[in-house]
Structure formats: structure tokens, C-alpha cells
Amino acid sequence: MDVTVSGGSIVNQQVDTVVVEVGDGQRRLTGAAAQIDAALDGAIADMLRSGFFAGRAGEVVTLLTRGALPAARVVVHGIGGATARTEDGFRNRAGNLGRALRGLNAGRVATSTQAASDAIGGEGAARAWTEGLILGLYRFDKHHTSAADRPRGTVSAVTLIEATGTRLAAARRGLETGTALAEGTNLARDLGNEPANLMTPTHMAERAQALAEASGLDCTIIERAEAERLGMGSYLSVANGSVQPPKFIVLRHRGGGRARPLALVGKGITFDTGGISLKPGAGMERMKGDMTGAAAMLGAMQAIARLQPATNVLGIAPCTENMPSGSATKPGDVVYAMDGQSIEILNTDAEGRLVLADGLGYARREGASALVDIATLTGAMNVALGNVRIGTFTNNDRLHAEVERASAVSGERIWRMPMDAEYGDLIKSDVADVKNTGGAPAGSITAAKFLEKFAHDTPWVHMDIAAVMDSDRDTGVLVKGNTGRPVRTLVHLALGRARG
């Protein structure tokens, strides 16, 4: 589906479907809604007076034009009251509307962005509409062989009509950013939704190389022999049980001259059985998504390459399977990370922090000025925050404030968790520098305290996305399956750094 921005009157658009917005309690129609209402002999105003349509957020009614307009139908879309007219509100309503339009087989669509532009500006309006439509219309159905299992309706193209000419340039900027953000998120969704037999570490590396070639990023794949030379014993301890070769992916966006890069480190466990500390069988199929952190890094790097912020970004994804076998790491084993710290492995199902330890170590070796790791790390995060917010942990208030600002723009909400020193006592080991689990109490926090040891004094934020990696239903910009969070937050973080 193509999304474009255009000026002119919505009445004259040569499309199949026109969408106009009406607010909750609105009695006097203005702008595009008034123009369409006049062409339809007051049909929209009649609906408002009769109470048939109230303009509540997400409310949708379809009217046939009967030749009064070039379009065959008009969709009247409720945007709610003033408090609902935020960028996140418009974005989520656009996601829901996109699916409703697909159900109508809307074809070519034109919609006015006037209400959104009035509320949040032309750039924000176009960005929100574009993100919402592209994200909301996403489906992962490539493995369905029957057409009956795919949506029958289509939305082939959407034109956003910006009535004020002075806002057109801003709207086009918003369209460009929104498209990059949404397509980067959908790339992460594609990777996360693939079954593990089709998204092995080798497949991940191939996708990273293809992305780099298409977008101008630099790409390096560190193979097992080089990882051994670098001393990545923590990462390789997870790979020991799998016949699939591990792949340590490194992507670079060079937009900031000689400045030290921002590092995005994504956990890339392409399937997690738990290893010797085997998980229960029920629900284990979801563990194909344990590489969602790495997928988010790749999606973010695609968007960053497209938007070209004037900053350096280093993307890292230590990828491997976590499998049980005769060569697998055993509970009680001691391994060494590339920074020289020793780790007692009490539970092989606490493997994500082991691969991230060397991911953070490599980023520091490459001179990163700031570290952000993204990982489906702990089930305890779902207990703490459910599937609404991403739990964040940090050693640096300033960097976390940057992530908070990026989150506020993206709508991917976060919540800062405590990092008191006492939590670190739970992961002290009797036989090594640190143990890889502190048990059930404060499980998400002790996992973060483990990672903090490998960030050392470099500013660092850990994003635990275990509870938000997938959705069980379509709602707003989310669709059933992998969510792609927090790609858009990572991109806005890089854009914010470029602006200084």
C-alpha cells in the first residue's frame, strides 16, 4: 500500500473511498466534512442531528455517494473529544480505520488530515496517519497457501489531503518519517513471526547483510572462530548446545563523523528451549520470538538508514539458538565474558543476559558512548507491568531521559524500574564474579543488575520487552502476532541525538 500527501479539495479526489473526520459532540461541520456534507445534501449533518452518529473515537459509518462525488462511498470517522486528539490517539485510530477500510474493500482512499493537523501540526498528523495505516494493515500470512485465509478486501493506496498549502512541506516530512518508522517496525514483525526453522542465526545474518546492501549500512558477521578469538565465552556458552552456527551481527550507520556511536544491542535467541534447564512444553512455540530484541535492532537500523540522522549508530545482535544436547552448557558451569568477568551459570534458561553480556562488551570495545539493549529477558516483566509498558532499567539518568522523550513521541510506553544496590547482592556467586540468576524475587531487576556489570561506567539503558513482544488481538497499531516494539522508540532516540 502506498501513502502519499496532496493538496486540493477532497471533494474532487479521483478515488474509490473518501474519509472525513467528525469530533465527539460536533454540531457544526467545517472544512472537508462540510464540503462532503454539502455534496451529499446534508447527509452527515442529518446523522449528527438524529443521533445516528456521535463522533465518538473510532466510530465509523459508511455512506454511498450515488454519483454526487467521484468516490463511490464516504466513510465518516469519529475522532472523539479534545483529549483524544493526540498523536498516539490519531495513530491508533488510523490503525483501526485501516482494517475497517480493508473490510469494506475500500481500494483507493483519500482522507482529510485537517483535524489532526489542527491538533498536532501538519508533520505530526501525517506521521501519525502514515504509521497507523501501515502498522494497522500489517498481516503475516505468507505461509497460508489458501486465498481464503487472507483478507479479501484491499486498501491499495491512501492519499492524505492537507487543505492548507503552508502545511504541505511539513506533512511530507511527517509522511517520510512515518513510512520509515512503520516499515522498520514491520520488518521486525516479519522476522519475529517467522518460525524458528526459517529464522535461524544464519537466516538472521543473511537478512542483515541484505538490509545493509540495500540501505548503505556497513555489516560485519562475526563467526564462531572470531568470537572465540575475541573471548566471547558468555555468548558462546549459549551456542554450545545447538547444531546451528552462531552469528554475531554488527551493523553501522555512519552519520556523525568521528563521534562515538550510540549502540543498540538486541538479544537474538532464534529459539529458546531453556537448554538443559528445559522449559515446559506448553507454549514453547512462542519462543521463536526470543530474537525480537535483535529483530527490533534490525528494523530500527533500516529506518535509521532511510532517515539518515547526523549521528553514528552501532547495531549489534548476538544470535544463536539455546538447545539441550550433549555439548550444551550445564547448570553450575563457569564461563568468561569478553571483558574478563567470570560467570557461574545456575540456570541455562537465563541465557539472554549471557549473550547480551558479550554484546555490551563488544559495543564498549567499539567505543560506544551510550548503550541501549533490547531483550525479551524475563517473564517477571509481565507480572510487573503486563503487556502495556516496557520495563526500563538504567545507570544514567540523562540517557534514560532521552529514551523517555523518544518513547513519548513513539507512543511505545515505558516504565522505569528500580536498580538499588541491594538487588545486586542476589547475584553474588560463591565461585565466580557473578551468577546468572538471583532466583524468583525481583527477577527482572536482578537480570538488569547482571547486565549493568557488563555496561561498566558507560551510560546504559536496558529495555525488557518480554511482556510486549506479541499481541493476541488486533487493536490500534498492534496486530495479532509480533508487535515490533520498540523499533520506533529506538529510531526517535537516534533522531533526537542527531538534533542534539
C-alpha positions in Angstrom: 0.0 0.0 0.0 1.3 3.5 -1.0 0.6 6.5 1.2 1.0 10.0 -0.3 0.3 13.6 0.7 -1.5 16.0 -1.6 -3.2 19.4 -1.5 -6.5 20.4 -3.0 -10.1 19.8 -2.3 -11.2 16.4 -1.0 -14.5 16.6 -3.0 -12.7 16.3 -6.3 -10.4 13.3 -5.5 -10.5 10.6 -8.1 -10.6 7.7 -5.6 -12.9 4.9 -4.6 -13.4 6.0 -0.9 -13.3 9.3 0.9 -12.8 9.5 4.6 -13.8 12.5 6.7 -13.4 13.1 10.4 -16.1 14.3 12.9 -15.5 15.1 16.5 -17.5 13.9 19.5 -20.4 16.3 20.1 -19.6 18.3 17.0 -22.7 20.0 15.7 -21.3 22.4 13.0 -19.3 20.8 10.3 -16.2 22.5 9.0 -13.5 22.0 6.4 -13.5 18.7 4.5 -16.5 17.3 6.4 -18.6 20.4 5.5 -17.6 20.1 1.8 -18.5 16.5 1.6 -21.8 17.1 3.6 -22.8 19.8 1.1 -22.1 17.4 -1.8 -24.3 14.8 -0.1 -27.2 17.2 0.5 -26.6 17.4 4.3 -26.5 13.6 4.9 -23.7 13.9 7.6 -25.4 16.7 9.4 -28.7 14.7 9.4 -26.9 11.8 11.1 -25.5 14.1 13.8 -28.9 15.7 14.5 -30.6 12.4 14.6 -28.0 10.9 17.0 -27.3 8.1 14.4 -23.6 9.2 14.5 -22.0 10.9 17.5 -18.3 11.3 16.5 -17.0 9.0 19.3 -13.4 8.0 18.9 -13.2 5.1 16.4 -16.9 5.3 15.3 -17.3 4.5 11.6 -20.3 4.9 9.3 -20.4 4.4 5.5 -22.5 6.4 3.1 -23.0 5.8 -0.6 -22.4 8.9 -2.8 -24.8 7.8 -5.6 -22.7 9.8 -8.1 -22.6 13.0 -6.1 -18.8 12.6 -5.9 -16.1 10.8 -8.0 -15.7 8.4 -5.0 -18.3 5.6 -4.6 -18.5 5.9 -0.8 -17.8 8.2 2.1 -16.6 6.9 5.4 -17.4 9.2 8.3 -14.8 8.6 11.1 -15.2 9.7 14.7 -12.2 11.2 16.4 -13.6 11.8 19.8 -13.2 14.8 22.0 -10.3 17.2 22.5 -8.5 14.8 25.0 -8.4 12.1 22.3 -6.7 14.3 19.7 -3.1 13.3 20.5 -0.6 11.9 18.1 -0.9 8.5 19.7 -4.7 8.7 19.6 -4.7 9.6 15.8 -2.1 6.8 15.2 -4.2 4.1 16.9 -7.4 5.2 15.3 -5.8 5.1 11.9 -4.7 1.6 12.6 -8.3 0.5 13.4 -9.7 2.5 10.5 -7.3 0.9 8.1 -8.6 -2.6 9.0 -12.2 -1.3 8.7 -11.4 0.1 5.2 -9.9 -3.2 4.2 -13.1 -4.9 5.3 -15.0 -2.5 3.0 -12.7 -3.3 0.1 -12.0 0.5 0.0 -9.5 0.4 -2.8 -8.0 3.9 -3.4 -8.7 6.1 -0.4 -8.4 9.9 0.2 -8.7 11.3 3.7 -8.5 14.8 5.2 -5.9 15.3 7.9 -7.4 18.7 8.9 -8.5 17.7 12.4 -5.2 16.0 13.2 -3.2 19.0 11.7 -5.2 21.4 13.7 -4.4 19.4 16.9 -0.8 18.3 16.4 0.5 20.1 13.3 0.9 19.0 9.8 4.1 17.0 10.3 2.7 15.1 13.4 -0.6 14.5 11.6 0.9 12.9 8.5 3.4 10.9 10.6 0.6 9.6 12.9 -1.8 8.7 9.9 1.0 7.0 8.0 2.3 5.0 10.9 -1.2 4.0 11.9 -2.3 2.9 8.5 0.8 0.9 7.6 1.1 -0.7 11.0 -2.6 -1.5 11.3 -2.8 -3.1 7.9 0.1 -5.4 8.5 -0.5 -9.1 8.2 1.8 -12.1 8.4 0.2 -14.6 6.1 3.0 -15.6 3.7 2.7 -19.3 4.7 -1.0 -19.5 4.1 -1.4 -21.4 0.8 -5.2 -20.8 0.5 -6.5 -17.4 -0.6 -9.5 -18.0 1.8 -7.1 -17.5 4.7 -6.1 -14.0 3.5 -8.1 -10.7 3.7 -10.4 -10.4 0.7 -10.6 -6.6 0.7 -7.9 -4.2 -0.2 -6.7 -0.7 0.6 -4.4 -0.2 -2.4 -3.4 3.4 -1.9 -4.1 6.3 0.6 -3.8 10.0 -0.1 -3.6 12.3 2.8 -5.3 15.6 1.9 -3.7 18.6 3.6 -6.0 21.5 2.9 -3.6 24.2 4.0 -0.8 24.7 1.4 1.6 26.0 4.0 1.4 22.7 5.9 2.2 20.6 2.9 6.0 20.6 3.3 5.7 19.6 7.0 3.2 16.9 6.1 5.6 15.4 3.5 8.3 15.3 6.2 5.9 13.5 8.5 5.0 11.1 5.7 8.6 10.2 5.1 9.4 9.7 8.8 6.1 7.8 9.4 6.7 5.4 6.5 10.3 4.7 7.6 9.2 4.0 11.2 6.3 1.8 10.2 8.2 -0.2 7.6 11.1 -0.7 10.1 8.6 -2.0 12.6 7.0 -4.3 10.1 10.4 -5.7 9.2 10.9 -6.5 12.9 7.5 -8.1 12.9 8.3 -10.2 9.9 11.5 -11.5 11.5 9.8 -12.3 14.8 6.8 -14.0 13.2 8.8 -16.4 11.1 9.0 -20.0 12.5 12.4 -20.8 14.0 13.3 -23.3 11.3 13.1 -20.4 8.8 14.7 -17.8 11.0 17.9 -19.4 12.3 21.0 -17.4 13.2 22.2 -17.9 9.6 18.9 -16.6 8.2 19.2 -13.6 10.6 22.7 -12.9 9.3 21.5 -13.1 5.7 18.7 -10.7 6.3 21.2 -8.2 8.0 23.5 -8.5 5.0 20.7 -7.9 2.6 19.5 -4.9 4.6 23.0 -3.4 4.7 23.4 -3.9 0.9 20.0 -2.3 0.2 20.4 0.7 2.6 24.1 1.6 2.7 24.8 0.3 6.2 28.1 -1.4 7.0 27.7 -5.1 8.0 30.0 -7.5 9.7 29.1 -11.1 10.7 31.4 -12.4 13.4 31.6 -16.2 13.1 32.3 -18.7 15.9 36.1 -18.8 15.4 36.4 -15.0 15.6 34.1 -14.9 18.6 36.4 -17.4 20.3 39.4 -15.2 19.5 37.6 -12.2 21.0 36.9 -14.2 24.2 33.1 -14.2 23.9 32.8 -17.2 26.3 29.5 -16.0 27.7 27.8 -15.7 24.3 29.3 -19.0 23.0 28.2 -20.9 26.1 24.6 -20.5 24.9 25.5 -21.7 21.4 27.2 -24.8 22.7 24.0 -27.0 22.6 22.9 -26.1 19.0 24.0 -27.5 15.7 23.1 -24.1 14.1 26.3 -22.0 13.9 26.1 -18.7 16.0 26.2 -15.4 14.1 27.2 -12.2 15.9 25.7 -9.4 13.7 27.2 -5.9 13.6 25.6 -3.1 11.6 26.9 0.5 11.4 25.2 3.8 10.4 27.9 6.4 9.9 26.3 9.8 10.0 28.2 11.6 12.8 31.7 11.9 11.6 34.2 10.8 14.2 31.8 10.9 17.1 31.4 7.8 19.3 28.3 5.8 18.4 25.1 5.1 20.1 24.9 1.3 20.4 21.7 -0.7 20.1 22.2 -4.3 21.3 19.4 -6.8 20.6 19.1 -10.2 22.1 19.0 -12.8 19.2 17.9 -16.1 20.6 16.2 -17.5 17.5 14.7 -20.3 19.5 14.8 -20.9 23.3 14.2 -24.3 24.7 15.8 -23.3 28.0 18.8 -25.5 27.3 19.5 -28.1 30.0 17.1 -26.1 32.3 14.4 -27.1 29.9 11.2 -25.1 29.7 7.8 -26.7 30.0 6.4 -27.8 26.6 3.2 -25.8 26.8 3.6 -22.5 24.9 7.2 -23.1 24.0 6.3 -22.3 20.3 6.3 -18.6 21.3 10.0 -18.9 21.9 10.6 -18.4 18.2 10.1 -14.7 19.2 13.0 -14.7 21.7 15.0 -12.9 19.0 12.6 -10.0 19.0 15.3 -7.7 20.5 17.6 -8.4 17.6 14.7 -8.0 15.2 13.9 -4.6 16.7 17.5 -3.6 16.2 17.4 -4.6 12.5 14.1 -2.8 12.0 15.5 0.4 13.7 18.6 0.3 11.6 16.6 0.0 8.4 14.6 3.1 9.4 17.8 5.0 10.5 19.5 4.2 7.2 16.5 5.6 5.4 16.2 8.8 7.5 19.9 9.4 7.7 20.2 11.2 11.1 23.5 13.0 11.6 24.8 10.6 14.3 26.6 7.3 14.4 24.7 4.2 15.4 26.1 0.8 16.0 23.6 -2.1 15.9 24.6 -5.4 17.5 22.8 -8.8 17.6 24.4 -11.8 19.2 22.3 -14.6 17.5 22.2 -18.3 18.5 19.7 -21.0 19.5 19.5 -22.2 23.1 19.2 -26.0 22.8 19.8 -29.0 25.0 22.4 -31.6 23.8 25.4 -33.5 25.0 27.6 -30.4 24.3 25.2 -27.9 26.0 26.3 -25.8 28.9 25.3 -27.3 32.2 24.0 -25.7 35.4 27.0 -24.9 37.6 29.4 -24.3 34.7 31.6 -21.2 34.9 32.4 -19.2 31.7 34.3 -16.0 31.0 32.8 -13.0 29.1 35.0 -11.0 26.7 35.6 -8.3 29.4 37.2 -11.0 31.6 34.5 -11.3 34.2 33.6 -14.9 35.3 30.0 -16.1 35.4 28.5 -19.0 37.2 25.6 -20.4 35.2 23.0 -21.6 37.6 20.1 -21.7 35.1 20.7 -22.2 31.3 17.3 -20.7 30.7 18.7 -17.3 31.9 20.6 -17.2 28.6 19.6 -13.9 27.2 21.7 -12.0 29.7 24.7 -14.2 28.7 24.6 -13.3 25.1 24.0 -9.6 25.9 27.0 -9.6 28.3 29.3 -10.0 25.3 27.1 -7.8 23.1 27.6 -5.0 25.6 31.2 -5.9 25.9 31.7 -5.6 22.1 29.9 -2.3 21.9 32.2 -0.9 24.6 35.2 -2.3 22.7 34.0 -0.3 19.7 33.9 2.9 21.7 30.1 3.3 22.2 29.1 6.5 24.0 25.8 5.0 25.1 24.3 1.5 25.3 20.7 0.5 24.8 19.9 -3.2 25.0 16.6 -4.6 23.9 15.6 -8.1 25.1 12.8 -10.5 25.7 14.5 -11.1 29.0 12.2 -12.1 31.9 8.7 -13.4 32.4 8.7 -11.5 35.6 8.2 -8.3 33.5 4.7 -9.5 32.6 3.9 -9.8 36.3 5.2 -6.3 37.0 3.8 -4.3 34.1 1.6 -6.6 32.0 1.6 -6.0 28.2 1.2 -2.3 28.3 4.6 -0.8 29.2 8.2 -1.8 28.5 10.2 -2.1 31.7 13.4 0.0 31.6 16.5 0.0 33.8 19.5 2.3 33.7 22.7 3.5 35.3 22.3 7.0 33.8 19.5 9.5 34.4 20.4 11.6 31.3 20.4 8.7 28.9 17.1 7.4 30.3 15.6 10.9 29.9 16.4 10.7 26.2 14.7 7.3 25.9 11.7 8.7 27.8 11.4 11.5 25.3 11.7 9.1 22.4 9.0 6.9 23.9 6.7 9.8 24.4 6.8 10.6 20.7 6.5 7.0 19.5 3.7 6.0 21.8 5.6 2.9 22.9 5.2 3.5 26.6 7.9 2.6 29.1 8.3 2.5 32.9 11.5 2.9 34.8 12.2 0.2 37.3 14.5 0.4 40.4 18.1 -0.5 40.4 19.0 -0.3 44.2 22.4 -1.7 45.1 20.8 -4.3 47.4 19.4 -6.2 44.4 22.9 -6.8 43.2 23.6 -8.9 46.3 21.1 -11.5 45.0 23.5 -12.4 42.1 26.7 -12.7 44.0 28.4 -16.0 43.4 30.5 -18.2 45.7 32.6 -19.5 42.8 32.7 -16.7 40.2 32.4 -12.9 39.9 28.6 -13.1 39.3 25.9 -15.8 38.8 23.4 -15.5 36.0 20.2 -15.7 38.2 19.2 -14.5 41.6 16.0 -16.6 41.7 12.4 -15.6 41.5 12.4 -12.5 43.8 12.8 -9.3 41.7 13.7 -11.4 38.7 13.6 -8.6 36.1 15.7 -6.3 38.4 18.4 -8.9 39.1 18.6 -9.6 35.4 19.2 -5.9 34.8 21.8 -5.8 37.7 23.6 -8.6 35.9 23.7 -6.6 32.6 24.8 -3.5 34.5 28.0 -5.2 35.4 28.9 -5.5 31.7 27.9 -1.9 30.9 30.5 -0.8 33.5 30.5 3.0 33.6 29.2 3.6 30.1 25.7 5.2 30.1 23.2 2.3 29.6 19.5 1.6 29.4 18.1 -1.9 29.4 14.6 -2.4 27.8 12.9 -5.7 28.9 10.3 -6.3 26.2 9.3 -9.9 27.1 5.8 -8.9 28.0 5.2 -6.8 24.9 6.8 -8.9 22.2 3.5 -10.1 20.8 -0.2 -9.3 20.8 -3.1 -11.7 21.0 -5.5 -9.5 19.0 -5.7 -6.5 16.6 -6.0 -3.2 18.4 -4.9 0.2 17.2 -1.4 -0.1 15.6 -0.9 -3.6 17.1 -1.9 -6.7 15.2 -2.0 -10.3 16.3 1.5 -11.7 16.4 4.8 -9.9 16.9 4.4 -6.3 17.8 7.8 -4.9 16.6 8.2 -2.8 19.7 10.3 -0.8 20.4 11.6 0.0 16.9 10.0 3.4 16.7 11.4 4.5 20.1 14.9 3.4 19.1 14.7 5.5 15.9 13.3 8.5 17.7 16.2 8.1 20.1 18.7 8.3 17.2 16.8 11.2 15.6 16.8 13.1 19.0 20.6 12.6 19.4 21.2 13.9 15.9 19.2 17.1 16.8 21.4 17.4 19.9 
